[in-house]
Amino acid sequence: MQPVIFKGFAGTALKGDAFGSPDDPAVLLIHGGAQTRAVWDDVADALVRAGRYVIRIDMRGHGESEWPADGRYDFESFVEDLRAVLAQMASRPVVVAASLGGWAATAALGEEGAHLAAGLVLIDSVPDMDFDAACRQENLPGGKPCFDPAFTDTFDPEAAVDRVSSAAGQIKMPVLFVRGAKSELSGADEANRFLGHFENVEYAEIREAGQMVAAERADMFSATLLDFLERRVPRFAPEYRQGSDARTLRDALGCFATGVTVVTTLDQEGQPIGLTANSFTSVSLEPPLLLVCIAKSAGSLAAMEAAENFAVNVLHIGQQPTSNLFAKSGEDRFSGTPWSRGHNGAPLLSGALANFECRRFALHDGGDHVILIGEVVRARFEPRRDPLLYFRGKYRRLHFA
Ligand SMILES: Cc1cc2nc3c(=O)[nH]c(=O)nc-3n(C[C@H](O)[C@H](O)[C@H](O)COP(=O)(O)O)c2cc1C
């Protein structure tokens, strides 16, 4: 995260931060009245992970931006601030803006600002919304207000209504309008009326969210936003790497994200055996079948082929050390790993996200691997924890639903 500072209207200092790589296409996040840029924490994270460069700022009189001594909080000053910020950016961003921020963005881009942005996403920004409800926010913890009280005393929402509606009619770029179904600021009818002004607009309603969609349901909002960005303002034309060589094949296969398991059994002497495997796949529900592929070079192969019973243990996010341990040769894998015998004898790793106890169903040749198909005789899982993931040769974690 990099701090950024822009000069707004009449030199007002507007502070914010930037995330990700400036080489990626930019997204500018603008909060609503009586909020700060902190509302975007989760959305900014999701955008960066999807390959976007994110800048978010506090509006004048809000958060860390200047609270101007002249008390200028008329609509024009917000519109001019935004135009000034956009003009200082190195590339044309998609502007994502909530309530008052959305009004300012609509006016800034509709009135002679078309060249300044590549797209516009509005959150609950109908001009005839209940502005007082929008500004009825809690103060920040610690008692420090997050906005200048002079803002709500002097800002006149009436002055913005006609201007925002007619600016909307001038906007040609792709627009997405998002509304929380439970928003108290505006109803679906007002939203529909406003949408009628745009030439090129999509509408998305997020159930289970009020006006603070981006903070309340960041997961659903991010998914909607990313879908719009991918379709309407794509990152770049994909540059594929291709070939018939082993390296390209491995890297292409690595694009398929998986979970991570440890496959276990007992050898002829009754000693526990296990190895890390992400080649796990569910095969059939009736009968219940799954498979794992074991390398013919694996030390565990002979025991796995001979075993009547085995288990697949799905690892949770905290079990990366276990995954490493069961992938390294020459380690005593079980002495420090809590486990117990399942009903069929195969070792079950304690605390795994899920355990599948299997009876051997079939063994197939699979080139340099053996395909081991198991019939599941018993399964158990822990419903609350997140999985350990593996993608492009690295461990990963879920970041949004
Ligand atoms: C994330 C990950 C996934 C793996 N998946 C498999 C797999 O599906 N099949 C396999 O045979 N080896 C897989 N391996 C490699 C084995 O875990 C590793 O070679 C291990 O040392 C084999 O142990 P062994 O030689 O004692 O049988 C994987 C390793 C990692 C780190």
Ligand as a Chemical Component Dictionary entry (heavy atoms), coordinates in Angstrom:
data_LIG
# 
_chem_comp.id                   LIG 
_chem_comp.type                 NON-POLYMER 
_chem_comp.pdbx_formal_charge   0 
_chem_comp.three_letter_code    LIG 
# 
loop_
_chem_comp_atom.comp_id 
_chem_comp_atom.atom_id 
_chem_comp_atom.alt_atom_id 
_chem_comp_atom.type_symbol 
_chem_comp_atom.charge 
_chem_comp_atom.model_Cartn_x 
_chem_comp_atom.model_Cartn_y 
_chem_comp_atom.model_Cartn_z 
_chem_comp_atom.pdbx_ordinal 
LIG C1  C1  C 0 0.990  -29.553 -3.315 1  
LIG C2  C2  C 0 1.585  -30.882 -3.684 2  
LIG C3  C3  C 0 0.838  -31.789 -4.399 3  
LIG C4  C4  C 0 1.354  -33.046 -4.737 4  
LIG N1  N1  N 0 0.570  -33.923 -5.416 5  
LIG C5  C5  C 0 1.026  -35.157 -5.692 6  
LIG C6  C6  C 0 0.186  -36.119 -6.316 7  
LIG O1  O1  O 0 -0.970 -35.847 -6.614 8  
LIG N2  N2  N 0 0.687  -37.358 -6.544 9  
LIG C7  C7  C 0 1.981  -37.689 -6.211 10 
LIG O2  O2  O 0 2.380  -38.819 -6.451 11 
LIG N3  N3  N 0 2.807  -36.781 -5.633 12 
LIG C8  C8  C 0 2.355  -35.539 -5.346 13 
LIG N4  N4  N 0 3.159  -34.626 -4.722 14 
LIG C9  C9  C 0 4.549  -34.988 -4.439 15 
LIG C10 C10 C 0 4.687  -35.914 -3.247 16 
LIG O3  O3  O 0 4.000  -35.443 -2.126 17 
LIG C11 C11 C 0 6.164  -36.061 -2.897 18 
LIG O4  O4  O 0 6.856  -36.519 -4.026 19 
LIG C12 C12 C 0 6.412  -36.972 -1.724 20 
LIG O5  O5  O 0 7.722  -36.801 -1.285 21 
LIG C13 C13 C 0 6.197  -38.425 -2.065 22 
LIG O6  O6  O 0 6.498  -39.152 -0.918 23 
LIG P1  P1  P 0 6.995  -40.657 -0.966 24 
LIG O7  O7  O 0 8.116  -40.696 -1.965 25 
LIG O8  O8  O 0 7.376  -40.967 0.426  26 
LIG O9  O9  O 0 5.816  -41.468 -1.428 27 
LIG C14 C14 C 0 2.673  -33.387 -4.372 28 
LIG C15 C15 C 0 3.431  -32.469 -3.644 29 
LIG C16 C16 C 0 2.886  -31.225 -3.294 30 
LIG C17 C17 C 0 3.709  -30.263 -2.498 31 
# 
loop_
_chem_comp_bond.comp_id 
_chem_comp_bond.atom_id_1 
_chem_comp_bond.atom_id_2 
_chem_comp_bond.value_order 
_chem_comp_bond.pdbx_ordinal 
LIG C1  C2  SING 1  
LIG C2  C3  SING 2  
LIG C2  C16 DOUB 3  
LIG C3  C4  DOUB 4  
LIG C4  N1  SING 5  
LIG C4  C14 SING 6  
LIG N1  C5  DOUB 7  
LIG C5  C6  SING 8  
LIG C5  C8  SING 9  
LIG C6  O1  DOUB 10 
LIG C6  N2  SING 11 
LIG N2  C7  SING 12 
LIG C7  O2  DOUB 13 
LIG C7  N3  SING 14 
LIG N3  C8  DOUB 15 
LIG C8  N4  SING 16 
LIG N4  C9  SING 17 
LIG N4  C14 SING 18 
LIG C9  C10 SING 19 
LIG C10 O3  SING 20 
LIG C10 C11 SING 21 
LIG C11 O4  SING 22 
LIG C11 C12 SING 23 
LIG C12 O5  SING 24 
LIG C12 C13 SING 25 
LIG C13 O6  SING 26 
LIG O6  P1  SING 27 
LIG P1  O7  DOUB 28 
LIG P1  O8  SING 29 
LIG P1  O9  SING 30 
LIG C14 C15 DOUB 31 
LIG C15 C16 SING 32 
LIG C16 C17 SING 33 
# 
